[in-house]
Amino acid sequence: MYIFINPGVYISNNLFNDFKNISEQGFEIGNHSATHARLDTMGISGLKREIIDSKNQLENQFGYCYSFAYPFHLSSKFSDQLVSDTHLF
């Protein structure tokens, strides 16, 4: 089972312990971008921050992050490429 989060948002809300407990119960904490931005309107540097940096942050905190869910179900050629290069699902 999966729960998709935005690490740039939950950190400011101090919810790390709740997500850690959920992760320890067998849920994957999946990447939903850093801040839930519209990826279809971003340049490559913004996409890297939203997709890759947030994945790295989730891996550092929870040990792994295999999945990505697009905010607003919107993507672009560049976001699709970054996601397929860095996530399994």
C-alpha positions in Angstrom: 0.0 0.0 0.0 1.1 3.5 -0.7 0.7 7.0 0.8 1.9 9.8 -1.4 3.2 12.9 0.3 4.8 16.2 -0.5 8.0 16.4 1.6 8.3 20.2 1.2 4.8 20.5 2.9 4.8 17.9 5.6 8.1 19.0 7.1 6.7 22.4 7.8 3.7 20.7 9.5 6.0 18.5 11.7 4.3 15.3 10.6 7.4 13.2 10.2 6.7 10.9 13.2 3.3 10.1 11.9 4.6 9.1 8.5 7.5 7.2 10.0 5.0 5.1 12.0 2.9 4.5 8.9 6.1 3.5 7.0 7.0 1.0 9.7 3.6 -0.6 9.4 4.4 -1.6 5.8 3.2 1.4 3.7 5.4 2.9 1.1 5.7 6.7 1.5 5.6 7.7 -2.2 6.7 10.8 -3.8 4.0 13.4 -4.8 6.5 16.1 -5.6 8.1 18.5 -3.1 5.3 21.1 -3.0 2.4 19.8 -5.2 3.4 22.2 -8.0 2.0 22.0 -11.5 4.8 20.0 -13.2 3.4 20.7 -16.7 4.4 24.4 -16.5 7.9 24.1 -14.9 11.4 24.3 -16.4 14.0 21.5 -15.9 15.6 23.0 -12.7 12.2 23.3 -11.0 11.3 19.8 -12.1 14.5 18.4 -10.7 13.7 20.1 -7.4 10.1 18.9 -7.3 10.8 15.3 -8.5 14.4 14.3 -7.7 15.2 16.3 -4.6 11.9 15.2 -3.0 12.7 11.6 -3.8 16.1 11.9 -2.3 14.6 13.4 0.8 12.1 10.6 1.2 14.8 8.0 0.7 16.9 9.6 3.4 14.0 9.7 5.8 12.2 6.4 5.1 14.9 4.2 3.4 13.3 3.9 0.0 10.9 5.6 -2.4 9.8 3.7 -5.5 6.6 5.4 -6.6 5.6 8.8 -7.9 2.1 10.3 -8.2 1.7 13.4 -10.4 0.1 16.4 -8.7 -3.1 17.3 -10.5 -2.5 14.3 -12.8 -0.5 16.7 -15.0 2.9 16.1 -16.6 5.2 17.2 -19.4 7.7 15.5 -21.6 10.5 16.5 -19.2 8.6 15.5 -16.0 7.8 12.1 -17.5 11.4 11.5 -18.4 12.6 12.5 -14.9 10.0 10.3 -13.2 10.8 7.3 -15.4 14.6 7.7 -14.8 14.2 7.9 -11.0 11.1 5.9 -9.9 10.0 2.3 -10.6 6.3 3.2 -10.5 
